[in-house]
Amino acid sequence: MYQATTRDIEVSVEPYYLAEQSEPADSRYVWGYRIVIANHSDQTVKLLHRYWNITDENGQVDEVTGPGVVGEQPVLGPGDTFEYNSGCPLDTPSGMMYGHYQMQTETGDTFDVTIPAFSLDSPGLQRTLN
């Protein structure tokens, strides 16, 4: 599990490999990830936009932006959590993702909440550290 907290908004990420959707012989590797957003602040916030930086093991970058997440713009009161699952395909057996959510308070203040960097590694992948 990967976690980051910005202004008392905690984002937790748990990635998992989707073997049934992957076709390594065709250079297709697919991961799912579960995100939990927890509002530990004393303010209600709304998730307006998302930004993702997805980088494969060759350094190829794909940036994804858009309103909300999984078709929603959740509102989280103090103590609330929002959870969702999504996925990401790559052409390589490993990569990484990170990003941020743009949040808005009830008073109209906007700020970015960090989505922690997390690793996408195929099961059984041998790694060599330099």
mmCIF file of the C-alpha atoms, coordinates in Angstrom:
data_MODEL
# 
_entry.id   MODEL 
# 
loop_
_atom_site.group_PDB 
_atom_site.id 
_atom_site.type_symbol 
_atom_site.label_atom_id 
_atom_site.label_alt_id 
_atom_site.label_comp_id 
_atom_site.label_asym_id 
_atom_site.label_entity_id 
_atom_site.label_seq_id 
_atom_site.pdbx_PDB_ins_code 
_atom_site.Cartn_x 
_atom_site.Cartn_y 
_atom_site.Cartn_z 
_atom_site.occupancy 
_atom_site.B_iso_or_equiv 
_atom_site.pdbx_formal_charge 
_atom_site.auth_seq_id 
_atom_site.auth_comp_id 
_atom_site.auth_asym_id 
_atom_site.auth_atom_id 
_atom_site.pdbx_PDB_model_num 
ATOM 1   C CA . MET A 1 1   ? 0.000   0.000   0.000   1.00 0.00 ? 1   MET A CA 1 
ATOM 2   C CA . TYR A 1 2   ? 1.260   3.462   -0.947  1.00 0.00 ? 2   TYR A CA 1 
ATOM 3   C CA . GLN A 1 3   ? 0.087   6.565   0.954   1.00 0.00 ? 3   GLN A CA 1 
ATOM 4   C CA . ALA A 1 4   ? 0.419   10.341  0.834   1.00 0.00 ? 4   ALA A CA 1 
ATOM 5   C CA . THR A 1 5   ? -1.299  13.085  2.833   1.00 0.00 ? 5   THR A CA 1 
ATOM 6   C CA . THR A 1 6   ? -1.856  16.676  1.702   1.00 0.00 ? 6   THR A CA 1 
ATOM 7   C CA . ARG A 1 7   ? -3.748  19.174  3.898   1.00 0.00 ? 7   ARG A CA 1 
ATOM 8   C CA . ASP A 1 8   ? -5.176  16.256  5.923   1.00 0.00 ? 8   ASP A CA 1 
ATOM 9   C CA . ILE A 1 9   ? -6.514  14.503  2.806   1.00 0.00 ? 9   ILE A CA 1 
ATOM 10  C CA . GLU A 1 10  ? -4.968  11.020  2.692   1.00 0.00 ? 10  GLU A CA 1 
ATOM 11  C CA . VAL A 1 11  ? -4.693  9.047   -0.547  1.00 0.00 ? 11  VAL A CA 1 
ATOM 12  C CA . SER A 1 12  ? -3.903  5.328   -0.339  1.00 0.00 ? 12  SER A CA 1 
ATOM 13  C CA . VAL A 1 13  ? -3.179  3.198   -3.410  1.00 0.00 ? 13  VAL A CA 1 
ATOM 14  C CA . GLU A 1 14  ? -3.019  -0.574  -3.746  1.00 0.00 ? 14  GLU A CA 1 
ATOM 15  C CA . PRO A 1 15  ? -1.974  -1.752  -7.245  1.00 0.00 ? 15  PRO A CA 1 
ATOM 16  C CA . TYR A 1 16  ? -2.527  -5.325  -8.466  1.00 0.00 ? 16  TYR A CA 1 
ATOM 17  C CA . TYR A 1 17  ? -1.624  -7.171  -11.660 1.00 0.00 ? 17  TYR A CA 1 
ATOM 18  C CA . LEU A 1 18  ? -4.522  -8.369  -13.843 1.00 0.00 ? 18  LEU A CA 1 
ATOM 19  C CA . ALA A 1 19  ? -3.157  -11.556 -15.423 1.00 0.00 ? 19  ALA A CA 1 
ATOM 20  C CA . GLU A 1 20  ? -6.520  -12.426 -17.012 1.00 0.00 ? 20  GLU A CA 1 
ATOM 21  C CA . GLN A 1 21  ? -6.499  -9.163  -19.007 1.00 0.00 ? 21  GLN A CA 1 
ATOM 22  C CA . SER A 1 22  ? -2.782  -9.237  -19.823 1.00 0.00 ? 22  SER A CA 1 
ATOM 23  C CA . GLU A 1 23  ? -1.189  -10.770 -22.935 1.00 0.00 ? 23  GLU A CA 1 
ATOM 24  C CA . PRO A 1 24  ? 2.587   -10.721 -22.386 1.00 0.00 ? 24  PRO A CA 1 
ATOM 25  C CA . ALA A 1 25  ? 3.209   -12.372 -25.793 1.00 0.00 ? 25  ALA A CA 1 
ATOM 26  C CA . ASP A 1 26  ? 1.529   -9.299  -27.350 1.00 0.00 ? 26  ASP A CA 1 
ATOM 27  C CA . SER A 1 27  ? 3.310   -6.809  -25.033 1.00 0.00 ? 27  SER A CA 1 
ATOM 28  C CA . ARG A 1 28  ? 0.082   -6.039  -23.146 1.00 0.00 ? 28  ARG A CA 1 
ATOM 29  C CA . TYR A 1 29  ? 0.290   -5.816  -19.353 1.00 0.00 ? 29  TYR A CA 1 
ATOM 30  C CA . VAL A 1 30  ? -2.672  -4.616  -17.302 1.00 0.00 ? 30  VAL A CA 1 
ATOM 31  C CA . TRP A 1 31  ? -2.897  -3.501  -13.681 1.00 0.00 ? 31  TRP A CA 1 
ATOM 32  C CA . GLY A 1 32  ? -5.791  -2.520  -11.508 1.00 0.00 ? 32  GLY A CA 1 
ATOM 33  C CA . TYR A 1 33  ? -5.490  -0.225  -8.558  1.00 0.00 ? 33  TYR A CA 1 
ATOM 34  C CA . ARG A 1 34  ? -7.692  0.546   -5.589  1.00 0.00 ? 34  ARG A CA 1 
ATOM 35  C CA . ILE A 1 35  ? -7.691  4.116   -4.304  1.00 0.00 ? 35  ILE A CA 1 
ATOM 36  C CA . VAL A 1 36  ? -9.030  5.247   -0.943  1.00 0.00 ? 36  VAL A CA 1 
ATOM 37  C CA . ILE A 1 37  ? -9.338  8.989   -0.315  1.00 0.00 ? 37  ILE A CA 1 
ATOM 38  C CA . ALA A 1 38  ? -9.870  9.861   3.349   1.00 0.00 ? 38  ALA A CA 1 
ATOM 39  C CA . ASN A 1 39  ? -10.757 13.345  4.561   1.00 0.00 ? 39  ASN A CA 1 
ATOM 40  C CA . HIS A 1 40  ? -9.073  13.836  7.946   1.00 0.00 ? 40  HIS A CA 1 
ATOM 41  C CA . SER A 1 41  ? -9.583  17.610  7.803   1.00 0.00 ? 41  SER A CA 1 
ATOM 42  C CA . ASP A 1 42  ? -12.339 19.695  9.377   1.00 0.00 ? 42  ASP A CA 1 
ATOM 43  C CA . GLN A 1 43  ? -13.569 20.932  5.970   1.00 0.00 ? 43  GLN A CA 1 
ATOM 44  C CA . THR A 1 44  ? -15.795 19.427  3.297   1.00 0.00 ? 44  THR A CA 1 
ATOM 45  C CA . VAL A 1 45  ? -13.956 18.990  -0.018  1.00 0.00 ? 45  VAL A CA 1 
ATOM 46  C CA . LYS A 1 46  ? -14.989 18.105  -3.548  1.00 0.00 ? 46  LYS A CA 1 
ATOM 47  C CA . LEU A 1 47  ? -12.738 16.264  -5.999  1.00 0.00 ? 47  LEU A CA 1 
ATOM 48  C CA . LEU A 1 48  ? -12.827 18.326  -9.206  1.00 0.00 ? 48  LEU A CA 1 
ATOM 49  C CA . HIS A 1 49  ? -10.094 16.927  -11.490 1.00 0.00 ? 49  HIS A CA 1 
ATOM 50  C CA . ARG A 1 50  ? -7.456  14.237  -11.726 1.00 0.00 ? 50  ARG A CA 1 
ATOM 51  C CA . TYR A 1 51  ? -3.978  14.191  -13.242 1.00 0.00 ? 51  TYR A CA 1 
ATOM 52  C CA . TRP A 1 52  ? -1.958  11.000  -13.845 1.00 0.00 ? 52  TRP A CA 1 
ATOM 53  C CA . ASN A 1 53  ? 1.595   10.550  -15.054 1.00 0.00 ? 53  ASN A CA 1 
ATOM 54  C CA . ILE A 1 54  ? 2.018   6.955   -16.256 1.00 0.00 ? 54  ILE A CA 1 
ATOM 55  C CA . THR A 1 55  ? 5.556   5.923   -17.198 1.00 0.00 ? 55  THR A CA 1 
ATOM 56  C CA . ASP A 1 56  ? 6.519   2.535   -18.632 1.00 0.00 ? 56  ASP A CA 1 
ATOM 57  C CA . GLU A 1 57  ? 9.903   0.876   -18.071 1.00 0.00 ? 57  GLU A CA 1 
ATOM 58  C CA . ASN A 1 58  ? 11.240  2.446   -21.292 1.00 0.00 ? 58  ASN A CA 1 
ATOM 59  C CA . GLY A 1 59  ? 10.478  5.948   -20.026 1.00 0.00 ? 59  GLY A CA 1 
ATOM 60  C CA . GLN A 1 60  ? 7.455   6.441   -22.303 1.00 0.00 ? 60  GLN A CA 1 
ATOM 61  C CA . VAL A 1 61  ? 5.111   8.863   -20.511 1.00 0.00 ? 61  VAL A CA 1 
ATOM 62  C CA . ASP A 1 62  ? 1.330   9.045   -20.846 1.00 0.00 ? 62  ASP A CA 1 
ATOM 63  C CA . GLU A 1 63  ? -0.437  11.918  -19.095 1.00 0.00 ? 63  GLU A CA 1 
ATOM 64  C CA . VAL A 1 64  ? -4.127  11.610  -18.280 1.00 0.00 ? 64  VAL A CA 1 
ATOM 65  C CA . THR A 1 65  ? -6.305  14.486  -17.080 1.00 0.00 ? 65  THR A CA 1 
ATOM 66  C CA . GLY A 1 66  ? -9.998  14.975  -16.700 1.00 0.00 ? 66  GLY A CA 1 
ATOM 67  C CA . PRO A 1 67  ? -12.888 15.811  -14.427 1.00 0.00 ? 67  PRO A CA 1 
ATOM 68  C CA . GLY A 1 68  ? -13.450 13.632  -11.368 1.00 0.00 ? 68  GLY A CA 1 
ATOM 69  C CA . VAL A 1 69  ? -12.696 9.936   -11.062 1.00 0.00 ? 69  VAL A CA 1 
ATOM 70  C CA . VAL A 1 70  ? -14.625 6.981   -12.532 1.00 0.00 ? 70  VAL A CA 1 
ATOM 71  C CA . GLY A 1 71  ? -17.346 9.389   -13.695 1.00 0.00 ? 71  GLY A CA 1 
ATOM 72  C CA . GLU A 1 72  ? -17.832 10.983  -10.270 1.00 0.00 ? 72  GLU A CA 1 
ATOM 73  C CA . GLN A 1 73  ? -16.824 14.167  -8.472  1.00 0.00 ? 73  GLN A CA 1 
ATOM 74  C CA . PRO A 1 74  ? -17.182 12.947  -4.898  1.00 0.00 ? 74  PRO A CA 1 
ATOM 75  C CA . VAL A 1 75  ? -17.811 15.294  -1.987  1.00 0.00 ? 75  VAL A CA 1 
ATOM 76  C CA . LEU A 1 76  ? -16.127 14.246  1.251   1.00 0.00 ? 76  LEU A CA 1 
ATOM 77  C CA . GLY A 1 77  ? -17.158 15.717  4.566   1.00 0.00 ? 77  GLY A CA 1 
ATOM 78  C CA . PRO A 1 78  ? -14.865 15.579  7.595   1.00 0.00 ? 78  PRO A CA 1 
ATOM 79  C CA . GLY A 1 79  ? -14.172 11.911  8.384   1.00 0.00 ? 79  GLY A CA 1 
ATOM 80  C CA . ASP A 1 80  ? -15.579 10.646  5.045   1.00 0.00 ? 80  ASP A CA 1 
ATOM 81  C CA . THR A 1 81  ? -13.808 8.276   2.677   1.00 0.00 ? 81  THR A CA 1 
ATOM 82  C CA . PHE A 1 82  ? -14.273 7.555   -1.014  1.00 0.00 ? 82  PHE A CA 1 
ATOM 83  C CA . GLU A 1 83  ? -12.998 4.361   -2.618  1.00 0.00 ? 83  GLU A CA 1 
ATOM 84  C CA . TYR A 1 84  ? -12.772 3.338   -6.250  1.00 0.00 ? 84  TYR A CA 1 
ATOM 85  C CA . ASN A 1 85  ? -11.011 0.881   -8.549  1.00 0.00 ? 85  ASN A CA 1 
ATOM 86  C CA . SER A 1 86  ? -9.546  1.623   -11.951 1.00 0.00 ? 86  SER A CA 1 
ATOM 87  C CA . GLY A 1 87  ? -6.937  0.188   -14.287 1.00 0.00 ? 87  GLY A CA 1 
ATOM 88  C CA . CYS A 1 88  ? -3.952  0.884   -16.489 1.00 0.00 ? 88  CYS A CA 1 
ATOM 89  C CA . PRO A 1 89  ? -2.486  -1.003  -19.486 1.00 0.00 ? 89  PRO A CA 1 
ATOM 90  C CA . LEU A 1 90  ? 1.190   -0.821  -20.424 1.00 0.00 ? 90  LEU A CA 1 
ATOM 91  C CA . ASP A 1 91  ? 3.265   -2.168  -23.310 1.00 0.00 ? 91  ASP A CA 1 
ATOM 92  C CA . THR A 1 92  ? 6.069   -3.160  -20.910 1.00 0.00 ? 92  THR A CA 1 
ATOM 93  C CA . PRO A 1 93  ? 6.100   -5.544  -17.904 1.00 0.00 ? 93  PRO A CA 1 
ATOM 94  C CA . SER A 1 94  ? 6.674   -2.721  -15.424 1.00 0.00 ? 94  SER A CA 1 
ATOM 95  C CA . GLY A 1 95  ? 6.156   0.972   -14.904 1.00 0.00 ? 95  GLY A CA 1 
ATOM 96  C CA . MET A 1 96  ? 5.023   3.536   -12.400 1.00 0.00 ? 96  MET A CA 1 
ATOM 97  C CA . MET A 1 97  ? 2.222   6.007   -11.823 1.00 0.00 ? 97  MET A CA 1 
ATOM 98  C CA . TYR A 1 98  ? 1.771   9.174   -9.793  1.00 0.00 ? 98  TYR A CA 1 
ATOM 99  C CA . GLY A 1 99  ? -0.403  12.237  -9.914  1.00 0.00 ? 99  GLY A CA 1 
ATOM 100 C CA . HIS A 1 100 ? -2.717  14.552  -8.048  1.00 0.00 ? 100 HIS A CA 1 
ATOM 101 C CA . TYR A 1 101 ? -6.362  15.412  -7.492  1.00 0.00 ? 101 TYR A CA 1 
ATOM 102 C CA . GLN A 1 102 ? -7.581  18.989  -7.585  1.00 0.00 ? 102 GLN A CA 1 
ATOM 103 C CA . MET A 1 103 ? -9.862  19.542  -4.599  1.00 0.00 ? 103 MET A CA 1 
ATOM 104 C CA . GLN A 1 104 ? -12.136 22.425  -3.718  1.00 0.00 ? 104 GLN A CA 1 
ATOM 105 C CA . THR A 1 105 ? -13.309 23.501  -0.267  1.00 0.00 ? 105 THR A CA 1 
ATOM 106 C CA . GLU A 1 106 ? -16.797 24.843  0.469   1.00 0.00 ? 106 GLU A CA 1 
ATOM 107 C CA . THR A 1 107 ? -15.336 28.354  0.386   1.00 0.00 ? 107 THR A CA 1 
ATOM 108 C CA . GLY A 1 108 ? -14.037 27.842  -3.179  1.00 0.00 ? 108 GLY A CA 1 
ATOM 109 C CA . ASP A 1 109 ? -10.354 27.392  -2.274  1.00 0.00 ? 109 ASP A CA 1 
ATOM 110 C CA . THR A 1 110 ? -8.703  24.876  -4.645  1.00 0.00 ? 110 THR A CA 1 
ATOM 111 C CA . PHE A 1 111 ? -5.598  22.836  -3.922  1.00 0.00 ? 111 PHE A CA 1 
ATOM 112 C CA . ASP A 1 112 ? -3.814  19.761  -5.251  1.00 0.00 ? 112 ASP A CA 1 
ATOM 113 C CA . VAL A 1 113 ? -3.689  16.527  -3.272  1.00 0.00 ? 113 VAL A CA 1 
ATOM 114 C CA . THR A 1 114 ? -0.752  14.221  -4.035  1.00 0.00 ? 114 THR A CA 1 
ATOM 115 C CA . ILE A 1 115 ? -1.374  10.730  -5.346  1.00 0.00 ? 115 ILE A CA 1 
ATOM 116 C CA . PRO A 1 116 ? 1.734   8.829   -4.224  1.00 0.00 ? 116 PRO A CA 1 
ATOM 117 C CA . ALA A 1 117 ? 4.036   7.293   -6.818  1.00 0.00 ? 117 ALA A CA 1 
ATOM 118 C CA . PHE A 1 118 ? 3.455   3.563   -7.058  1.00 0.00 ? 118 PHE A CA 1 
ATOM 119 C CA . SER A 1 119 ? 5.115   0.732   -8.908  1.00 0.00 ? 119 SER A CA 1 
ATOM 120 C CA . LEU A 1 120 ? 3.496   -1.500  -11.526 1.00 0.00 ? 120 LEU A CA 1 
ATOM 121 C CA . ASP A 1 121 ? 5.497   -4.732  -11.641 1.00 0.00 ? 121 ASP A CA 1 
ATOM 122 C CA . SER A 1 122 ? 4.486   -7.992  -13.298 1.00 0.00 ? 122 SER A CA 1 
ATOM 123 C CA . PRO A 1 123 ? 4.580   -11.027 -10.978 1.00 0.00 ? 123 PRO A CA 1 
ATOM 124 C CA . GLY A 1 124 ? 7.906   -12.871 -11.134 1.00 0.00 ? 124 GLY A CA 1 
ATOM 125 C CA . LEU A 1 125 ? 9.683   -9.923  -12.730 1.00 0.00 ? 125 LEU A CA 1 
ATOM 126 C CA . GLN A 1 126 ? 13.402  -10.070 -11.915 1.00 0.00 ? 126 GLN A CA 1 
ATOM 127 C CA . ARG A 1 127 ? 14.866  -6.707  -10.939 1.00 0.00 ? 127 ARG A CA 1 
ATOM 128 C CA . THR A 1 128 ? 18.532  -5.730  -10.981 1.00 0.00 ? 128 THR A CA 1 
ATOM 129 C CA . LEU A 1 129 ? 19.455  -2.793  -8.767  1.00 0.00 ? 129 LEU A CA 1 
ATOM 130 C CA . ASN A 1 130 ? 22.326  -0.545  -9.801  1.00 0.00 ? 130 ASN A CA 1 
# 
